[in-house]
Amino acid sequence: MKLGVYNAILHDRSLPQAIEIVRSLGLTGIELNSGGFLPATHIPNLGDVLVSDVARDEFLEQFADTGVSIAGLNCNGNPLHPKRAIGEAHAADVRRSIRLAERLGQDRVVTMSGLPGGEPGATVVNWVVNAWNSAALDVLDYQWDIAAEFWREMDRFAADHGVKIALELHPQNLVFNSADVHKLIELTNATHIGVELDASHLFWQQMDPVAVVRHLGELVVHAAAKDVRVNPEWAGLNGVLDNSFRRLGPDEPRTNLGGDEWANEWPKRSAWDFVALGRGHDTEFWTEFLRAIRDVDPGMWVNIEHEDVSLGRIEGLEVASKVLLEADAALQGAR
């Protein structure tokens, strides 16, 4: 398998330093952020790379003889956000990332399906999670019309540039499960839209990542290795949709998500947490996950995403890479 790291956790270091860390872990790829919620930290001259062959070649030269290559671009954001300052900016970042991927010899751009408001004139997103009433279905009909038009156009744009878009099945997006994937493809007749199979968001929704890979098959075009631990004490009391988040003030460290929106503080008594590989599901699970991915495409990238706040940046990558490499070795040994 092709195993790498999503670079967001290494944004505190230069690109050459990040590449060296990935190499030292025994991995061979680095997925580069190219816009959306997070800046393209490791591609500071992105605009120049898009138009100058010299700038492009100089950028790519940083990977020469390192044993580490680019493992896709990541532009997670909300291109359907009803606030123009967010939605239009993130949509432009997706288009720019597709063009950049072609320039860099890449054929995968990771992003999210996005989420509109619930009605014309809305300024905030509206995530319907249980459409038991007719009004909720009215909201979904409105949102799907917006999504289908946008992704139909984006699919054609990606096809023109030889790139496949990999949508992360992420909550607070219109497309967050298998049924939604099929619906989007049916509405758009897309040929260049697929899925980035991030197991973590499937775990806490009580979905089976291996079953989802086998069900979606060739629609899975990219993968992320991130684990989740469900905390029975609090999940049993508040469920996995608990909203006990705390708003962070402007005087506290916080992550801007576009416009005037910011990430909140995670619940203290959380129903579930993102954890490093092996701390939620063991090596045996990750072996089966890699097996399912291999059966779809043995050349697919599977990139570690580290968000375990109990571990340091490098420590978390070391824990996760050990499990992922052991799973890959077990898979190779079972041939």
N, C-alpha and C positions, 0 to 999 in steps of 0.2 A: 504494500500500500504506500501511498504518498502522504507523509505525515508532516505537519507544520504547526505554526503558531499564528494566531491573529494578533497583529502588532499593537493593538490599543494599550495593552498592559506595559508596553515598552516605549511609550511615547515620552518618557522621562529621559530617554537615551537617544543618541544619534543613530541614524540608520546603520552605519558600519558596526556600532556597538551592538545593536539589536541583532544584526545578522550573526555576529560572533556568538551571542548567547544562544540563538537557535541552533547553530552548528554544534556548540558545546553540549547541547542536550541530546544530540544524536538525531536531530530532525533535519529535514531538507527543504522546508519551504516557509515563507513568511507572507501572510495575507496582509495587504497594505490598505489602511484606511484612506479613502479618497473623497470624503465629504459626508454630508448628512448631519447626523447628531454630533459627530466628532470631526475635527479638522484633519486635513491631509498632512499631518506632522512630518512624516518621513518623505513627503514629496513636496518640499517647500517651493520648488520652481515648476509646479505642475503646469501653469500656463505656458511656460517656455517649452516644456516637454511636448505639449500638444502641437506646437507649430515649428519647432526647430529640431532637425535631425541631429545636430551637434549636441543640443541639450539632452535629447533622448538617449543618445549613445553614451554620453557622460554619466547619465543617471544609471543606465544598465551596467556600466563598467564597474559600479560598486559591488555587483554580484559576481563578477568574474573570478573564477578560481576559488570561490568560498565554499562550494558544495551546497549552497543555499540559493534557491531560486524564488521568484515571485510566485505565490500560490493563490492568485486571484486578487481582486480589488473588493473593498467593502465600503458601501455607501448607505448604511442603515439610516433611515430617517422616515419622515412622513410626507411623501410627495403629494398626498391628497388632503393635507391639512387645510381647513377653511380659511385660516389667516394667510394672506398672500405672502407676508414676510417669512413665513415658515414653509408653506406648501410649495410656492413657486421656487424658492431657493433650493429646497431639497429635490424637487423635480429637475431643476437645472443641474444639480450635482449628479443625479443619476445619468442624465444625458452626457454630461462631461466625462463621467467615469467610463461610460461605454466607449466614447471616443478615445479616452486614455488607454483603455484595455487594448484596443486595436493597435494603438501606437506602440505599446509595450509587448506585443505578441501574446497577449492574454485573451482568454475566451470565456471568463466568468466574472460577473459583477454581482456581488451579494447586496441585497437591499430588502426592504419590507414592502408589503402591498400597500400600506398606508391606511388611513382612516379619515373619512370626511366628517363634517358636522351632520346633524340629523335632519336638517331642513334648509331650504334656501335662506340665505342671510345669516346662517349660524357662524359663530366665531370660535367655538370650542368643539372638540371632537365628541362623538357620541358612540360608545362601544356597547352594542346590544349583545348581551351574553345569554339571554334566555327569553326568546321571542314568543312568550305564551299569549300575548295579547295582540290584537290586530294593529294597534298603533305602532308597536315595535316592528312588525313586518313592513309597515309603510316606510319606516325609517330605513330598513334594510333595502327595500326596493329603490329608494332614492340614492342610497350609498352605492349600490351595485351599478346603477346607471352611470354614476360618476367614475367608478373604478373601471368598468368595462371600456368606456371611451378612452380613458387615460392609458390603460395597459394595452389596448389594441394598437394605439399609436406607438407606444414604447416598444412593443414586440417587433413591429416593422422596423423601427429605428435600430434595434439590436441586431435584427437579421441583416440589415444593410451593412453592419460593421462586423459581422461574423462573431457575435458575442451572445452568450446565453445569460439571461438574468436569473439569479437564484434567490427566490423569495424565502426569507426566514419565517417560519410559522410561529409568529410572535403574538401573544395576547395584546389587546388594545390595537389590533389591526383587523381589517376586514377579513383577511385570509389567515386563519390560524389553525386549521385542521384539514384533514384529508378531503372532506366533502367540499370545503371552500376552494381547495386547489382545483378539483374537478369542475366546479362551477365557473371559476375564472377562465379556465382553458376553453370550456364550452361556449362561454359568452364572447370570447375574443378570437377563437380559432387560432390561438397562439402556437407558434412553432419554436419560439426562442425564449419561452418563460418556463422555468422549472422551480425546484425547491432546493434551498439550503437546509439540509436535515440537521438541525440543532436539537440534540436529544433533550437538553435541559428543560425547555419549555413544554415538551411533550410529557416528561415525567410528572410535573406537578399538576398537569391536567388529567392525570391518570390514563394517558395514552401509552401505548407500547411502541417505542421507537423502532424496534426491529420489525414489528408487524407493519408499521407505517412505511418503512423502506420497501419491504416486499410488496406491499399493496400499491404504492405509487410507482415502483419500478423505475423506468427510464426518465420519469419526471423528476427524480432526485438527481441533481447535477453537481452538488457540492455538499460538504458536510462539516459540522462543527462538533468538537469533543468537549462538552461541558456537562458537569454532573449536578444533581440536585439531591439534597437530603430533606425528606419530609420529617417534620418534628411532631410526633403523634400527640404530645400533650396539648399543643396549641392548635394544631390542625383539627383535633377532635373537638375543640371548643369553638373555633372560629371559622373552620373550613379554609380551603386554599384561595378563596377570593377575598380574604380579610383585607380591609383597607386602612389598617392602623399605621399609616405612614405619617411622618412629621415634616411639615414645610420648613425648609432651611432658609434662614435669613440672609440678606445681602452681605452681612459681615462674617458669614461662615463659608468655608470652602464648599463649592457646589458646582455642578456641571450644567452648562447651558444647553438646552435642547433645541434652540432656535427661537428667534424673537424674544418674547418675555416669558418663556417657559423654562423650567429648571427641574432637574431630578430631585426627588424628595429623599429623606432619610428612611432607610429600611426599618420595618417594625422591630422593636426590641424583643418582643415575644412572637417571633415569626412562625407562621405555619410551615414554612419551608425556606431553605436557603440554597443559594448557589454554592457548590463546594468543588474542590479539585477532584479529578477523576479518582475513583477508588474509595472516596469518602461517602458516597451515596450508593454506588453500585460497584460490584467487585470486578476483577479482571476478567472473570468468566463472562460477565455481561458484555464487557467492551470487546471481547473476542467475537461474540456473536454479532455485535453491532458491526464490526469491521467485516465479518463474513457476509452479512447482508449487503453492505456497501460494495464489497468486492464483486458479488454476484451481479450487481447492476453495472458497475464499471470499475475494473481493477486499477484504472489510472486516475480515479477521482481523488481530489485532495480532501483530507480529513485534518482540520486545523484546531488546535487547542485554543479555547477561549478561557482565560483565567479571570474569575470574579469571586474567588473565595477570600472574603475580607479577613479571615482568621490567619491567613498565610501571606507572607511578603510576596512581592512581585516575582522574584527569581525562585524563592522557595516553592511557591504554588506551581510554577512551570516545571520545576524539578519533580514534584510529586506527580503531577499529571502526566508528564512525558514518560516517567518510569512505568506507570500503569499502561499507557498507550503502547509503548514499545514491547512490554511483556505480552499484551494482547495480540499484537502483530506477530510476535515470535511464536505464540501458541497457534495462531492461525496458519503460519507458514509450516509449522511442525505437523499440522493435521492434514496436510496435503497428501 
